[in-house]
């Protein structure tokens, strides 16, 4: 499985609605509210052969209330 993160900027007043929609869709591993330029930080896992760009475009950005996204692809987890 390939992990990656997406920072999500929501329409004003829609952060909880977007977080709940992501949780209900059961596509996210973890969902965090954040302070700063983005409202949510979401961790996803996809199969190694899944195109992350298509996944974000077709599964994440279609959720109502999402204004902008910033995808962070990771390479290695350190312990």
MDTraj code that builds the backbone (N, CA, C; nanometers):
import mdtraj as md
import numpy as np

residues = "UNK UNK UNK UNK UNK UNK UNK UNK UNK UNK UNK UNK UNK UNK UNK UNK UNK UNK UNK UNK UNK UNK UNK UNK UNK UNK UNK UNK UNK UNK UNK UNK UNK UNK UNK UNK UNK UNK UNK UNK UNK UNK UNK UNK UNK UNK UNK UNK UNK UNK UNK UNK UNK UNK UNK UNK UNK UNK UNK UNK UNK UNK UNK UNK UNK UNK UNK UNK UNK UNK UNK UNK UNK UNK UNK UNK UNK UNK UNK".split()
xyz = np.array([
    [0.0840, -0.1185, 0.0000],
    [0.0000, 0.0000, 0.0000],
    [0.0883, 0.1247, 0.0000],
    [0.0448, 0.2245, -0.0714],
    [0.1182, 0.3498, -0.0819],
    [0.0458, 0.4576, -0.0001],
    [0.1137, 0.5169, 0.0989],
    [0.0506, 0.6242, 0.1753],
    [0.0762, 0.7600, 0.1103],
    [-0.0187, 0.8502, 0.1267],
    [0.0004, 0.9896, 0.0878],
    [-0.0966, 1.0739, 0.1678],
    [-0.0696, 1.2038, 0.1702],
    [-0.1511, 1.2974, 0.2468],
    [-0.2115, 1.4011, 0.1536],
    [-0.3284, 1.4511, 0.1908],
    [-0.3901, 1.5603, 0.1170],
    [-0.4313, 1.6672, 0.2184],
    [-0.3821, 1.7889, 0.1965],
    [-0.4293, 1.9030, 0.2739],
    [-0.5502, 1.9569, 0.2001],
    [-0.6559, 1.9849, 0.2744],
    [-0.7811, 2.0289, 0.2130],
    [-0.8224, 2.1642, 0.2681],
    [-0.8501, 2.2567, 0.1770],
    [-0.9067, 2.3865, 0.2125],
    [-1.0565, 2.3765, 0.1833],
    [-1.1368, 2.4074, 0.2830],
    [-1.2821, 2.3943, 0.2702],
    [-1.3479, 2.5306, 0.2512],
    [-1.4675, 2.5277, 0.1946],
    [-1.5485, 2.6485, 0.1927],
    [-1.5740, 2.6892, 0.3379],
    [-1.5923, 2.8183, 0.3614],
    [-1.6154, 2.8665, 0.4978],
    [-1.7322, 2.7935, 0.5628],
    [-1.7097, 2.7448, 0.6833],
    [-1.8134, 2.6769, 0.7589],
    [-1.8412, 2.5334, 0.7168],
    [-1.7583, 2.4761, 0.6316],
    [-1.7852, 2.3416, 0.5787],
    [-1.6833, 2.2360, 0.6234],
    [-1.5901, 2.2697, 0.7099],
    [-1.4846, 2.1756, 0.7483],
    [-1.5393, 2.0462, 0.8081],
    [-1.6336, 2.0580, 0.9007],
    [-1.6882, 1.9385, 0.9643],
    [-1.7711, 1.8569, 0.8663],
    [-1.8417, 1.9238, 0.7778],
    [-1.9209, 1.8552, 0.6754],
    [-1.8283, 1.7749, 0.5830],
    [-1.7187, 1.8340, 0.5414],
    [-1.6228, 1.7664, 0.4540],
    [-1.5581, 1.6495, 0.5283],
    [-1.5171, 1.6709, 0.6520],
    [-1.4551, 1.5636, 0.7310],
    [-1.5517, 1.4462, 0.7474],
    [-1.6760, 1.4748, 0.7754],
    [-1.7761, 1.3690, 0.7900],
    [-1.7991, 1.2952, 0.6586],
    [-1.8014, 1.3675, 0.5468],
    [-1.8203, 1.3043, 0.4161],
    [-1.7027, 1.2119, 0.3833],
    [-1.5805, 1.2540, 0.4162],
    [-1.4636, 1.1692, 0.3948],
    [-1.4718, 1.0435, 0.4813],
    [-1.5125, 1.0596, 0.6053],
    [-1.5251, 0.9448, 0.6958],
    [-1.6321, 0.8479, 0.6456],
    [-1.7450, 0.9000, 0.6023],
    [-1.8542, 0.8160, 0.5524],
    [-1.8165, 0.7430, 0.4234],
    [-1.7316, 0.8055, 0.3409],
    [-1.6889, 0.7428, 0.2161],
    [-1.5913, 0.6277, 0.2402],
    [-1.5353, 0.6207, 0.3618],
    [-1.4415, 0.5156, 0.4007],
    [-1.3235, 0.5028, 0.3044],
    [-1.2695, 0.6185, 0.2635],
    [-1.1536, 0.6190, 0.1743],
    [-1.0286, 0.6711, 0.2441],
    [-1.0459, 0.7307, 0.3614],
    [-0.9340, 0.7918, 0.4343],
    [-0.8927, 0.7041, 0.5521],
    [-0.7631, 0.7026, 0.5794],
    [-0.7109, 0.6300, 0.6944],
    [-0.7239, 0.7150, 0.8213],
    [-0.6881, 0.8429, 0.8091],
    [-0.6942, 0.9359, 0.9223],
    [-0.7347, 1.0736, 0.8715],
    [-0.8119, 1.1459, 0.9530],
    [-0.8587, 1.2798, 0.9171],
    [-0.8325, 1.3716, 1.0365],
    [-0.7586, 1.4796, 1.0124],
    [-0.7255, 1.5742, 1.1191],
    [-0.7709, 1.7139, 1.0802],
    [-0.8228, 1.7898, 1.1760],
    [-0.8444, 1.9324, 1.1538],
    [-0.7115, 2.0019, 1.1824],
    [-0.6829, 2.1079, 1.1084],
    [-0.5558, 2.1788, 1.1234],
    [-0.5790, 2.3297, 1.1236],
    [-0.4802, 2.4011, 1.1728],
    [-0.4816, 2.5471, 1.1674],
    [-0.3858, 2.5896, 1.0565],
    [-0.4108, 2.7044, 0.9989],
    [-0.3222, 2.7544, 0.8944],
    [-0.3936, 2.7683, 0.7616],
    [-0.3195, 2.7478, 0.6540],
    [-0.3744, 2.7690, 0.5199],
    [-0.4775, 2.6641, 0.4802],
    [-0.4689, 2.5448, 0.5392],
    [-0.5626, 2.4372, 0.5069],
    [-0.6401, 2.3979, 0.6312],
    [-0.7597, 2.3453, 0.6107],
    [-0.8489, 2.3117, 0.7218],
    [-0.8360, 2.1678, 0.7688],
    [-0.8025, 2.0771, 0.6764],
    [-0.7933, 1.9354, 0.7079],
    [-0.6638, 1.8767, 0.6530],
    [-0.6128, 1.7767, 0.7228],
    [-0.5010, 1.6959, 0.6748],
    [-0.5507, 1.5520, 0.6768],
    [-0.5477, 1.4874, 0.5604],
    [-0.6070, 1.3549, 0.5482],
    [-0.5023, 1.2570, 0.4954],
    [-0.4930, 1.1415, 0.5613],
    [-0.3990, 1.0377, 0.5192],
    [-0.4765, 0.9292, 0.4443],
    [-0.4238, 0.8926, 0.3291],
    [-0.4841, 0.7883, 0.2472],
    [-0.3831, 0.6783, 0.2213],
    [-0.4318, 0.5585, 0.1965],
    [-0.3511, 0.4472, 0.1474],
    [-0.4187, 0.3957, 0.0216],
    [-0.3398, 0.3741, -0.0832],
    [-0.3910, 0.3153, -0.2064],
    [-0.2981, 0.2018, -0.2494],
    [-0.3492, 0.1123, -0.3320],
    [-0.2656, 0.0070, -0.3883],
    [-0.1531, 0.0703, -0.4687],
    [-0.0409, 0.0012, -0.4765],
    [0.0770, 0.0536, -0.5451],
    [0.0496, 0.0880, -0.6911],
    [-0.0447, 0.0206, -0.7542],
    [-0.0738, 0.0470, -0.8956],
    [-0.1822, 0.1530, -0.9171],
    [-0.2330, 0.2108, -0.8089],
    [-0.3355, 0.3153, -0.8194],
    [-0.2711, 0.4493, -0.8520],
    [-0.3265, 0.5200, -0.9486],
    [-0.2800, 0.6540, -0.9849],
    [-0.3323, 0.7528, -0.8811],
    [-0.2426, 0.8111, -0.8027],
    [-0.2817, 0.9013, -0.6944],
    [-0.3550, 1.0241, -0.7484],
    [-0.3094, 1.0775, -0.8598],
    [-0.3758, 1.1940, -0.9193],
    [-0.5202, 1.1657, -0.9544],
    [-0.5456, 1.0517, -1.0157],
    [-0.6832, 1.0138, -1.0490],
    [-0.7655, 0.9907, -0.9228],
    [-0.7045, 0.9270, -0.8221],
    [-0.7740, 0.9016, -0.6967],
    [-0.8205, 1.0323, -0.6339],
    [-0.7288, 1.1288, -0.6220],
    [-0.7633, 1.2581, -0.5608],
    [-0.8700, 1.3282, -0.6438],
    [-0.8537, 1.3271, -0.7738],
    [-0.9484, 1.3944, -0.8640],
    [-1.0872, 1.3325, -0.8581],
    [-1.0944, 1.2001, -0.8559],
    [-1.2226, 1.1307, -0.8675],
    [-1.2886, 1.0950, -0.7346],
    [-1.2107, 1.0839, -0.6264],
    [-1.2662, 1.0418, -0.4980],
    [-1.2686, 1.1520, -0.3927],
    [-1.1725, 1.2446, -0.4000],
    [-1.1606, 1.3468, -0.2958],
    [-1.2189, 1.4801, -0.3416],
    [-1.1710, 1.5318, -0.4527],
    [-1.2114, 1.6660, -0.4961],
    [-1.3583, 1.6775, -0.5333],
    [-1.4277, 1.5674, -0.5478],
    [-1.5706, 1.5707, -0.5822],
    [-1.6598, 1.5898, -0.4599],
    [-1.6022, 1.5853, -0.3408],
    [-1.6820, 1.6011, -0.2189],
    [-1.7237, 1.7473, -0.2048],
    [-1.8530, 1.7715, -0.1884],
    [-1.9015, 1.9099, -0.1743],
    [-1.8377, 1.9806, -0.0551],
    [-1.8016, 2.1067, -0.0747],
    [-1.7426, 2.1875, 0.0317],
    [-1.5919, 2.1983, 0.0232],
    [-1.5297, 2.1205, -0.0663],
    [-1.3852, 2.1299, -0.0828],
    [-1.3541, 2.2411, -0.1819],
    [-1.2692, 2.3326, -0.1377],
    [-1.2327, 2.4482, -0.2186],
    [-1.0999, 2.4279, -0.2907],
    [-1.0036, 2.3605, -0.2240],
    [-0.8699, 2.3424, -0.2807],
    [-0.8037, 2.2241, -0.2114],
    [-0.7092, 2.1599, -0.2808],
    [-0.6337, 2.0508, -0.2209],
    [-0.4854, 2.0670, -0.2519],
    [-0.4045, 2.0074, -0.1667],
    [-0.2595, 2.0038, -0.1863],
    [-0.2147, 1.8627, -0.1495],
    [-0.1687, 1.7871, -0.2484],
    [-0.1316, 1.6471, -0.2265],
    [0.0167, 1.6371, -0.1922],
    [0.0450, 1.5577, -0.0899],
    [0.1822, 1.5343, -0.0461],
    [0.2102, 1.3847, -0.0597],
    [0.3004, 1.3520, -0.1508],
    [0.3388, 1.2126, -0.1717],
    [0.4616, 1.1854, -0.0857],
    [0.4581, 1.0764, -0.0128],
    [0.5671, 1.0441, 0.0789],
    [0.6563, 0.9351, 0.0200],
    [0.7795, 0.9275, 0.0684],
    [0.8755, 0.8310, 0.0179],
    [0.9147, 0.7254, 0.1209],
    [0.9394, 0.7665, 0.2435],
    [0.9883, 0.6741, 0.3447],
    [0.9421, 0.7199, 0.4823],
    [0.9008, 0.6239, 0.5640],
    [0.8650, 0.6540, 0.7023],
    [0.9832, 0.6159, 0.7910],
    [1.0244, 0.7059, 0.8795],
    [1.1367, 0.6818, 0.9679],
    [1.0833, 0.6459, 1.1075],
    [1.1524, 0.5571, 1.1741],
    [1.1099, 0.5171, 1.3086],
    [1.2207, 0.5385, 1.4058],
])
top = md.Topology()
chain = top.add_chain()
for i, resn in enumerate(residues, 1):
    res = top.add_residue(resn, chain, resSeq=i)
    for name in ("N", "CA", "C"):
        top.add_atom(name, md.element.get_by_symbol(name[0]), res)
traj = md.Trajectory(xyz[None], top)
